[in-house]
């Protein structure tokens, strides 16, 4: 799950944190009631793995690199496509190779664009900025062979998890207020859950980060045997703004950070 941090602020003196702690204490009763819901895990989760949709999702979860760390996925179809096909370098465009990206490359670094994914937001407006901003790989230049090998190892780890049926909590974090958002419906979540459960020993945790009139910090939208959907009453993705909520949600799933598998488990 990575390091929970309040960044530069001091928890004891920061007014916003004190206010959020006050709200959290008011929410204790509701939270305990949610705790009583039976998350009937067949055994303890050994992996907590991001499947997107934004590049920053991995910071909450990281114990080892996965194939969806640092990626922008505009649809559930993108996730399923990559799980089925991995990454074929013939399907990629590199911003490094095109002079029209030179200013952006110099400012933010090289990126890689996948040509066979849904990425409708990018494709509907073929501007240079959109092509760059909504690249599938906003933090990776797959023209670099070391980066290609990195993703090969990531998919190999996923294959090991599948083959050994390692109990995994897949996490789909959805930010409707973030630039480039394409609607991810409850039906889409169910589609992804059905796909994952055909191959993995898993549960899908989907979280919408959306401000609403509900005064509770978070609530369950829907729960089934194979997936659970929460809404966190906060649209910002900054980790220090939602650490309390995420801690409590992971606690409901009996996720023990000390027992999660790390790099040394996977011989790839």
Residue, then its C-alpha position, 0 to 999 in steps of 0.5 A: x500500500x506504500x507509505x502513508x504520508x502527510x507530505x510537508x504538513x504536521x498532522x498535529x498542527x494542521x487545521x485541515x487534518x484536525x478537522x478531518x480527524x474530527x469528521x472521522x471520529x463522528x464517522x466511527x459508528x458508521x464505520x464500525x457498522x460497515x466493518x460488520x459486513x462480511x467481506x468473505x475472503x477465502x484467505x488473506x490477501x497477499x497482493x494489492x494491485x492497481x489496475x488504474x485508471x490514473x497514473x497516480x493510483x500506484x502510490x497508494x498500493x506499491x509493494x512491487x511494480x505492476x503492469x498498470x503502474x503509471x498508466x492512463x487507462x480511459x476505459x475498462x476495455x483498455x485494461x482488459x486489452x493489455x491483460x490479454x495482449x501485453x504490450x506490443x511495441x509495434x502498437x506504440x508511438x514515441x513522442x521522442x520521434x516526433x518534432x511536434x512534441x519537442x517542447x513538451x518532451x523538453x519540459x516533461x520528458x518522453x512519453x509513449x502512446x498506444x494506438x490500439x486502446x480506446x483512449x477516446x478523449x485523446x482520439x476525439x481531439x487530435x491536438x498535440x497537447x491532447x496526444x501528449x497529455x493523455x498518452x497511455x504511458x505518461x511516465x515511460x518511454x518504451x523506446x528504451x529497452x530497459x523500460x520494455x524489460x521493466x514491463x515484461x517483468x511486470x506482466x510476468x509477475x501478473x502471470x505468476x499471480x494468476x498461475x499460483x492463484x495468489x489471493x489478490x485485491x485488484x484496485x480500480x480508482x476512478x476520479x470523475x473530476x480529473x482531466x480526461x475522465x471518460x465515464x466508468x459505470x457500475x456496469x463497467x466495474x462488473x465487466x472487469x470483475x467478471x473478467x478478473x474472476x475468470x482467471x484470478x483468485x481475487x476481489x475487485x475494489x473500485x473507488x470513486x473519488x467524488x464530492x457529494x452531499x453525503x456527509x460521511x467520508x465514504x460509503x459503500x455503493x455496491x457490494x457483491x461476492x466478487x467486487x465492492x464499490x466505494x465512494x470517497x467523498x473527496x475529488x482530490x487525488x492527493x494522498x494526504x487528503x484521503x489517507x484516513x479513508x483509504x486506511x479504513x477501507x483497506x482495514x475492512x478487507x483485512x489487508x495486512x501490509x506486513x504480509x503482502x508479497x514483495x519483489x523478492x517473491x517473484x523470480x523474474 
